[in-house]
Amino acid sequence: MSETVINVNHVSKLYKIYNDPMDRLKESLLKKGEQKLHSDYYALSDLDFSVDKGEIVGIVGKNGSGKSTILKILTGVLNPSKGNVELKGKVAALLELGAGFNSEYLRMKNIYLHANMMRESKEDIEKKIPEILEFADIGDYINQPVKTYSSGMFVRLAFAVAINVDPDILIVDEALSVGDARFQLKCMEKFSEFVKAGKTILFVTHDINAVKRFCNRAIWLNQGKLIMDGNTNEVTDRYMDFLKSDLSIDDYINHCKEDDDKKESQIAQLSKTVEVEKIEIAEIMDFKIYDELGREIDNINHGKNVRVRILYAVNDVSIKNPAVGVAIRRIDNEYICGLNTKLDGYEIPWNKGINEIWLEYKDFNLVGGEYYFDAAILDKTTMVYIDYKAKVKSFFVNMDYVAEGVVALNHGWNNN
């Protein structure tokens, strides 16, 4: 049974925005029911999620989406306007630079102050002082007031304290991206140790690759609302598609819902109409191409990401370790590229009925012209075709005249 260590229960954070500072005073003198002099701004709106022990959760979203606000509420820096949070275990947090430090204090007093915020006793923290100072490595500034520290020194000291109190939950808000390269390497090494140790980590960053590398789950926030919570790759890919789309969040969500409903209806329709028992082993039923926004296309724009979706029906589930292969051929039948799931070490779904698999091409770089896909279901050796669909889908590549041949390789020029 998984153990829940973070509970965010319908949390909202409301700020009152006044156009004139005097309006705050005037409003305090108004009688109940009279016109308010402020506008409401919800940094968070009815946020509700939980995190289990050992999960590494990345929180993504544009600036102003509420990422830092929820972390500050979780660490007690802010109080929610509505709802509540529950934490189980020792929490260490790396928030904005200087959080938990008094700029007038010397280094040692700040270490005690910061550790006390994490509910660490003075006696316990004294035992860890050598490790903290060694990790922080701020040289001659050790005995100087914190107000003399650079931003990098702030992070060094804060990170050194946070990781040496041996927390159950680590909350990180962009702090790993500050400091010189050597210190970042040091931080990432320690961060990786926490991951391997099964610590619970909440990780806010604009580095989507870092989220994909470390996190087993992602949460996408926008304007204080939870948009998506789930598989890291799916959430981050949707988020990046949204950024590229130039659509409002509501229009993007409606677009995705319509697209998902359409795809689900295709599976449902095939499930109703395909007589699986009449298929010998398995058969490819549908092959479609989609752009970055999930729109079905026949023309591919050179250099864009492209996804193909294959639906196949399975009757004989006793086949072990089958594979799916996809090949691209030019209109003159020239063989361009062949891929299969065995080569990539990917285990395909193999359930009786309709199954689905996706293949994504990054920066599709074939030169302009007409091509077609072949698709196949193969045995575990990839030597036997269980089903083969030649010219299952034709497509055209749109490209400006920037290269000749078959493929425009990524490249650059210089005079060195």
Secondary structure, DSSP 8 states (H G I E B T S, - for coil): ---EEEEEEEEEEEEEE-SSHHHHHHHHTS-TTS--S-EEEEEEEEEEEEEETT-EEEEE--TTSSHHHHHHHHTTSS--SEEEEEE-S-EEEE-STTTT--TTS-HHHHHHHHHHHTT--HHHHHHHHHHHHHHH--GGGGGS-GGG--HHHHHHHHHHHHHHT--SEEEEESGGGSS-HHHHHHHHHHHHHHHHTT-EEEEE-S-HHHHHHH-SEEEEEETTEEEEEE-HHHHHHHHHHHHHH---HHHHHHHHHHHHHHHHHHHHHHHHH--GGGSSSEEEEEEEEE-TTS-EESEEETTS-EEEEEEEEES-TT--S-EEEEEEEETT--EEEEEETTTTT------SEEEEEEEEESS--B-SEEEEEEEEEE-TTS-SEEEEEEEEEEEEEE--SS--SSB---------
